[in-house]
Amino acid sequence: MIPNVLSWLTFLPLIGGAMILFTRKDDLRSHRLIATVFAAGAFLLSLALLPTFNAASAEMQFVELRSWIPSLGVGYHLGVDGLSLPLVLLTTFLTLIAVIASFGIENRTREYFFWFLLLEAGSIGLFASLDLFLFFVFWELTLVPMYFLIGIWGGPNREFAAIKFLLFTLLGSVFLLLGIIAIYYLSGTGAEGSLRTVDLVELTRLAASGQLRLVGTAGVLIFAGLFVAFAIKVPVFPFHTWLPLAHVEAPTAVSVILAGTLLKMGIYGLLRICYPVMPEMTRMFLPVLVVLAAINIVYGAFCALAQKDMKRMVAYSSVSHMGYCLLGIAAVMGNSNAAHAGLSGATLQMISHGIITAALFLLVGVVYDRAHTRDIDAFGGLAGKMPLFGGFLILQAMASLGLPGLSGFIAEFLCFLGGFGGGFDNHNFQLWAAVSIIGILVTAVLFLKMIRLVLMGEANPRWEGKMPDLTPRELVTLVPLALLTIALGVYPSAALGLMDATIANLIQLVAGVY
């Protein structure tokens, strides 16, 4: 294995972005080539982690630890386990797909691909960080590229969408930073706080041994602050309003990364920081979490059903589908089988949602590139004119509504399996899980409605001769996503096997202290 492989993986896209800045601003071919080569290099390097990754171990692997700010106990600490490795793989894979999908961008491509590769570097670094200060640095690093990608290359209301995105996420960053500072000061066990740390591995060890107990008023405030930061990113109701606008105004490839990677940072933050470091507060907050999960699932689905803009419809469906992740992780204190099923389902749902929704945004982009509208009522009969497009749209819509045999089904099934076995009878846990089923029904209706209005019926003469089928470049981006959607649906153990040991350890960290 390459020494310091995670550092190379994190900063390889940044090297590519720097190279792009030294090219001529009108050399579009070089911009595309460099971005593709370095995105592909990062993806291949992430795949190289798999052969030597020990899935049977819950320990951090490929660890890199160097002193960074010794006076504050801050280190450059990287590592991955069964929770973070799948998300690193998802990030590098979707970035490569999105870079290829960005070949239609023709204005200011030098800056565009630089920001895109910087966004990938920040995302990989966040998922690999094992130091809270380093985690925060990469968290902030992802905000700036997304702001410019929406604000410069987005739709007519791009400035407003970009500013709203930035203000919401910066608000979350303030709470995250305050929470990290509070954890740092409370982590000291000596009279002078000589053992203060922001190292996640050390904080987890202290919490598991009982030496660090973030409880009482301080614990509630810290947990609430961290939760708000992560809830904005998920997004959890009522912090979700930035997401549909950002998706509608963002370029197609940017929406792919926003839905496929950035939304996962919220759930990941809860599982990586809140659950192991603050297990008592986690247990106390679970009844609230399951209520928010049900609201996200049902409210997001009904909002999606009401939309006429196909991209806004898919965006609101993301709000609903991220609610399944909340439902799954809320099952952590159920019986052992339910807890494992719930957390496994939530983690698999992050991967499955990233793949399915990325494909749906690409397909909506295909229609918009040709018709310059996303109005669902403006089409009809496209299955006859665009059979390849119709086939991919049906496949991914069925995956999103949870058709058995596709990746969406097994992820949602495991989340509900955990939800109904959650064990919070006094808080009506099972009742809220049952309410969440409404979201499945509404999601089925909205995607069947999309298929009927876009693909079936009489063809709109307005688009005669204007709607050619998928191009080779579009097929290159859609075929891998379709194959993964089917593969994870037929053989989910390929992903679940990577997570099992880490999930079991996380459940023990949360439940073992009681």
N, C-alpha and C positions, 0 to 999 in steps of 0.2 A: 504494500500500500504506500502511496505517496506520502512522505512526511508532511505534517501540517495540512492535511488534505482539506479540512474544513475552511482554513484560511484561504487556500487556493480557490475553493469553490465559492466562497463569499466574495472575494475580490476579483475573480476572473472577469465577471461582467463589467466591473468598474474599469478594469484595464482596457477592455474593448470600447467602453464609452469614451475614455480618454483618447484612444487612437482615433476615434471618429472626429473628435474636436480638432485634430491636426490635419484633417482632409479639407479639400476645397468645399465651400458651402453649396456649390452647384453640382458636386460629384455624387449624384443620387445613387448610382450603381455601387460605388464604394461604401456608402453609408449602409445600404442594404446588405452588402456582402459581409462587412465587418460585424454588423449586429447579428446576422444569422450564424456566422462562424463561432462567435463567442457565446451566443445563446446555446448553440448546439454543443459547444465544448463544456459548458456548465452542466447541461443535461447528461452528457456522457460521463462526466466526472461524478455526478450524483449517482448514476447507475453503478459506477465502479465501487460504491460503498456497499452494495448489496451482498456480493460474494463473501465478504469478510465480516459482515454484520452478524452478531450472535443474537438471534431472535429469542433464545431461551433465557437471556439475561435481562434484568431490569436496570442494570448499571448503565451509566453514560459511557458511550464508546467514541473512539477517534478523538479523545479529549486533548485539548490544548490549554495550558494554563501558564500564564506569565504575569508577573507583577506589573501593574499599570500605574496606579496612584497609591503607593504603599501607605502613605500617611492616612488615607481614608479607608484602607482595606479593599480597594477596588482593583480587580484583576481583569486581564483579558482571558476570559474563560469560555471556551467553546466545547460543545459535545452534542451528540444526538442519541436518542433512545427510540423505543417503538412508537412514541407519540410524535416526536419531531421529525424523524426520518421520512415518513410518508408525506408530510407536508413540504419538506425540502424537495422531494421528488416531484410532487405536484407543482411546486413553484417553477422549477427548472423546465418541466415539460410544457406547462401552459405558456411560459414566457417564449419558448421556441415557437409554439403555435401562433402566439400573438405577434411575434416579430414577422413571421411569414404573412400573416393576415394584414400587416401594416404596409405591405408593398404598394397599396393603393394611395398611401400618403405621399404627396408630391411637394408640399410646401414646407420649408424649414426642416428638412429631413435630418440634417446634422444634429440640430438641437433635439428633435423628436427622439431619435434613437439613443442619444446620450441619456436623456431623462429616463427612457425605458429601461436601459441597462442599469442605471443607478437604482431604479426602483427594484429591479431583481436583486441587486446586491444587498439592499436594505432588508428585503423580505427574507432572503436566505440567512443573513446575519441574525435577524430577530429569532428565527426558529432554532438557530444553533446556539444562542447566547445562554450562558449559565451564570451570568452576573447581572444583577438588577440594573446597575448603572449602564452596562453595555447594552442590555435589553432596551433601556430607554433611549439610548443613542440611536439604535437601529429603528426603533419605533418612530422617532422623529424623522429619521432619514427617509422613511417611506412617504411622509406627508408632502414634502416639497415637490418631488417629481410628479405625483398625482395631481397636485394643484396646477402645475404648468401644463401637464398633458390634457387636462380638461379645459383649462382657461385659454389655451392658445389654439388647440386643434379641435375643440368641441363645437357644438351647434350654436344656434342664434343666441341662446341665453347662457353661454358658456361661462362668462365672467361671474354671473350671479351664482351659478351652480358650483364653480370652483371656490368662491369665497365662502359659500354656505358649508361646503365640505370641510374647508380649512378651519372655519370657526368652530364647528362641531367637534372636529377631531382635536383641535388645540385645547378646547375645554376639557376633553377627556385626558389630554396630556398633562394638564395642570393637576388633576386629581391623581393621576398615576405618579407624577413626580412627588407630590405631597405624601402619598402612601409609601413610596420607596424611602423617602427621608425618615418617615416615622418608624418604619421597620428597622432602618439602620440604627437609629438611636435606641430603640427598645431591644435590639439584639444583644447589647452589651451585658455580660453577666458579671463582670468585675466591678469593683467600686468606682473605677474611673472609666468604665466602658471599654477596657482594653481589647475585648473580644468582639467589638462591633464589626459587623460584616454585611455585605450585600451579595455575598456568594450564595447562589440558590442551592447548591448541594449542601453547603454548611448550614444554611437556614433550615433546610428540610431535615437534616440530622438533628439540629437543636430542637425543632418542633416535635419530632418523633420520640426523642428522649425525654421530653417534658421540660427541658431547660429554657425553651422559648414558648411562652404561652401568651398570645396576643388576644386577650379577652377583656371583658368589661367595656366601659365606655370607649376606651382607646381602641380596642379590637373592633367594636362596631363601626367606629368612624373610619378606621383604616380599611376594613372590608368594604364598607359602603363606597368609599372613594375609589378603590380599585375596581369595584363592580361597575360604577358609572363609567369609568374609563373604558373598560372592556365592553360594556353594554352599548356604548355609542358605536363601537367598531362592528359589533355583530351584524346589524343593529337590533337592539331590543326596544319594543314599544315602551315609552313614547319617544325614544331617541332616534327613530327610524327615518324622519322626514327628509334628511339630507340625501338618502340613498336613491330613491326613484329619480329625483332631479339630476343627480350626478350621472346616473346611468343613461338617461335620455339625452343629455348633452354631450357625454363622452364619446369619442370615436369607438368603433366596434372593438378594436383590439384592446383598448383601455378598459372597456367594460368587462372583457374576458378576464383581465388580471384583477380588476376590482372585485368581481364576484368570486373568482376562482381562488384568489390568494388573500387579499386584504381582509375580507369579511371573516376569514378563519382565524385571524389574529386575536379576535375577542374571545372566542371559545378557548383557543390555545392558552391565552393569558390566564383565564380562570383555572384551567387544569394544571398549568405549569407553576403558577404562583399562589393563587388563593387556596386551592385545595390542599397541597402539601404543607404550606407554611402556616396557614390559618385553619386547621381542621375543625376546631370548635366553632368558629364563626361560620364556616361552611355548613356545618350541620344545622345551625340555628337558622340560616338563611334559606335552606332548601325548600321549605313550604312556599316561600315567596317566589323562588325560582320556578317552581312547577306552575304557578299561576301565570307568571309572565310567559312561560313556554306556551301555555294554552292560548293566551291572548295573541301571541305572535303567529301561531299556526292558523288560528281561525280568522283573525282580523286581516292578516296578510293575504290569505286566500280570497276573502270577500273583496278586498281592495283590488286584487288582481283581476277578479271576475268582472269588475265594473269598468275596466280600462278599455279604451278603443285603440290606443297606441300599443303595438305589439311589444315594443321594447320596455315600456312602462309596465306592461302586464308581466313580463318575465322578471322585471326588477322587484315588483311586489311579491311575486311567487318566491323570490329569494328570501324575503322577510319571513314568509311562512315556513320555508324549508329550513332556515336556520333555527326556527322554533323547535324543530325535531331534535336538534343538537342540544338545546337547553333541556328538553324533556329527558333525553338520555342521560346527561350528566347529573340531573337532579335525582336519579335513581341510585346514587352512590351508597346510600345508607340502607338499601333494601337487603333482602336475603342475598347470599353470595352469588347465586346464579343470575338473579335479576340485576344486581349491581354490575356484574361483568357484562351482561348483555347490553344494558343501557349505555355504559361508557364505550363499549366496543361499537355499538350502533352509532353513537354520536361522532366518534372518530371516523368511522367509515362514511358517515353522512357528509362530513367535511370534504372527504375525497370525492365521493360520488357527486355531491352537489357542484363541486368545482368543475368536474368533467362535463356533466349534463348541461349546466347553465352556460358554460363556455361555448358549447356547441349551439345552444339556443340563441345566444347573442350573435354568434357568427352567422347563423341562418337568417336571423332578422336583418343583419347587415347585408346579406346577399340581396334580399328583396329591396332594401332601401337604396343600395347602389344602383339598382336598375330603375326603380319606380320613383325614387325620391319622396316616398311617403311610407309611413308605417301604420296607416289607418287600416284596421282589420276589416272594415266594411268596404274598402276600395278594391278588394281582390275577389277571388273566386275562380275555381277551375284551374288553378295552377298545377295541379297534379298531372293534367294532360299535357301541359306545355313544358313543365319542368319536372319530369319523373324522378330524376336523381334528388333534386331538392325536396320533393314531396316525400320520398322514402326516408331521407335523413330527418326531416321534420317530424314525421310520424314516429320514428324510432325514439328520438330524444323527448318528444312530448309524452310518449308512453312510459319512458323511463322516469320522467319527472312526476307523473301521476302515480307511480308505484306499481307498474305492471310486473308480475312475477317473471323471473328470468333475466331481469335487467337490474343494474346496480342500485337504482333508487329503492326498489322493493325491499331488499334484504337489509339495507341501512335503516329504513323507516320501521321495518318489522322489529328489529332489535331494539330500537328506541322505545317502541310501544311495549315490547316484552319487558324491558326494564321499568317502564312507567307503571304498568299494572302490577308489578311486583315490588314497587317502591317501599311499601311498608309503613306509610304515614297515615294510618287509618284516622288518627285524631285530627289530621289536617286535610282529610278528604283527598288524599293524593290520587287515589284511583279515580275519583270523580273527575278531577281535572284532566287526567289522562283520557277518560272517556269523552269528555267535551272536545278534546283535541281531534278526535276522529272526524268531527265535522269538517275539519280542514282537508282531510283526505278526499271526502266527497266533493267539496267545492273545487279542489284542485283538479279532480277528474273532469268536472263540468267545464272548467275554464279552458283546459287544453283540448278537450273534444270540441268545444266551441271554436277554438282557433283552427283546428284541423278542418272543421266543416266550412267555416267562412273563407279560409285562405285556399284550401286545396280542392274542395268539392263544389258541385253546382255548375252553373253556367259561367263560362269565362267572360271576364269584363273586356269588351271590345277596345276599351281605352288602352290596353296594354298589348294589343296585337303587334307582333313582331318586335316588341321591346323587352321581352323577358326570356332571354336565352338561359339554358340550363347551366349547371355548375361548371366553372372553368377548372383546368387542371390544378391551378394554385389553390382554389377553394376546396377541391377534393383532398389536396395534401393536408389541409388543416382539419377537415371534417372526418376523414376516414380513421385516423388514429383515435380520435375521441369516440367514434362509434364502436370501434373494436374494444376499447377499454370499458365502455358502457356495458357491452355484452359479456366481456370476460369477467368483470367483477360481479356481474349478476349470476353467472353460471358457476364461477369458482371464487367466492368471496374470501376463502381461506388464504388466498395469495396475499391479500392485504391484512386480514385479521391475524394471520400467523405472526406478522411483524409486531403487532401491538399487544398480544396476549400477556406477556410477562410484565410489560410496563403498566398495563391496565390493572392487573392483579396487584401489583405493588402500590399503585396509586390508591386503590380501594383500601388496602391495608393501612396506608398512611392516614387516610381520613377516618376510617372506622376503628382502627386499632387503639386510638387514644381513649376510647370510652369504655 
